[in-house]
Amino acid sequence: MFINGILAQASNVKSESSSSYTVDDFQALYPQFKGLIPDAVISQYVVMANSCVNQHRYGAMWHTAIGLFTAHFCVLHLQAQTDAGSDASSVLAAATNAGLLSGESADGVSYSREIGSITSDLSGWAGFKLTAYGVQFATLAKMAGKGGMYVW
């Protein structure tokens, strides 16, 4: 059909399903996370990555992109991780974004952190700037780009 054939191809919306990326695929490329993060947590990030990183959009870059996406969220998990039984203030402190050190004092022992510079230059991709894996993923995503779109 014309509408579903030609217009769907012209729209640049990639609705085809991707191959399944697995925890084993991830751990083969990123063995540093094995044992640091429970397999159930890695599995949830792999499921999320399979939903978000479309193989047809990324083409030959898909394995790299989906691995970087998953690694990014694994690092965020590690940054916010606390021991079981931690009190609320410890959990909140671990989950708070540290930002960049923007000021210091010596006698008053004060310092300040600023988050704006982290989030401003990857407009729409701010959270991915919080890890090196996220920055690499955002770079690939911008290269894959979505181009022009026509939504019917």
N, C-alpha and C positions, 0 to 999 in steps of 0.2 A: 504494500500500500504506500502511496506517495507520502502521506503524513508520517507514518511510522518508519518508512524507509529512508527517504532522502532528508526530510526535516530532522529526523532523529539523529542521522549521521552528522548533519550540519550543526546541530545544537552543541556538540562537543560535551554532552553529558554522557559519562561512561557508566552505563547501568549493568554491564556484564559482570558476572561474579568472578572473583579472583580465585586462584588456587589457594589451598589452605597452607598457611605458614604455621609451623608448630613450635612448641617449646623446645623440642630437640633441634630444630633448625636454628632457633635463637641461641641456644647454649653452645652449639657448634661454633658459631662466630663470636660469641661473647661469653666465654667460659668463666670470666672473672665474676659473674653474678651467681654462678652455681654455688649453693651452700650459704651465700650471703642473704638471699631472699628466698622465702618459702616457694616451692614449685607452684602452689595454688595462686600466689600473688603474680608470679611471672605468667602463669596461664591466663589470668584475667587480663593482663596487659596485651598478651598475644591475641586474645579474642577481640579486644578493643582495636588493636592494630589491623586485624583482618577486616574489621568493619570500616575503618577509616582510610586505609592506604590501598587504593584500588590498583590492582596489577595492570590493568589496561591503561590507566593514566600514566603510570611510571615506566611501563615497558621494561627495558633491560635494567633499569635502576631499581626495580621493585624490591628485590632481596635486600639491597643496601638500605633503601628507604624504610622498609617495614622493620628491619633490624634496628636502625637508628631511632625510630619512633618508640619501639619497645624499650630500648636501652635508656632513652630519655626518661620514660616513666619509672623505670627501675631505679635510676639515680634519684629522682624526686622522692620515691618511696624510702630509699636509704637515708636521705637528708632529713626526713620527718620521723624516722624510726626511733622509738624509745623502748626500753625494757618493759616486759609485761609487769603490771602492778605499779607503774609509774604514776605519780600524782598528776592532777590536772595541769598544774603550772609547768611541769616538765614536758607534758604532751604538747601544750600550747607553745612553749618555747621552741621545741623541735620543729613544729609545723609552721612557725613564723618565718617569712622570707627575710633573710638577713640583709639583702641589699648591698650596696657598696659603701665602704667607709668614706665619709665625706668630711669629717672633722674630728679633731682630737683635742684633749686638754691634758695637762700634766698634773697639777695640784688637785684640781677638782675631780679628777678621774672621770671625765665625761667624754663621750664620743658620740657621733651621730652617723646614721646610715641613711642612704638615699636610694630609692628604688626606681625613680623616674628614668634615669639613664639606661637602666636595664631594659625597660619596656618600650622605649620610644622608637627605636630605629627599625624594629621588626613589626611594623604596624600590622595588627591583626595576628601576629605570631608571637606576641610578647612572652607567653609562658615558655615557648621553646628556646628562648634566649637564656634561660636559667641553667642550662647544662650544655656542655660541648656537643653532646649527641643531638640535642635539640636544635642547636645552631646549624649543624650539618644537615639535619632533616629539613629544616626550613629552607636551606639553600637548595637542596634537591627539589623540594616542593615548588620553589619559585622557578627552577629550571624546567620542571615538568609543566608548570603553569596550566591554567585552564583556557587561556586564549579567549576568543570571542564566543559568546553564547547566544543561542536563540531558544527561548522557552516557549513552547506552544501551549 
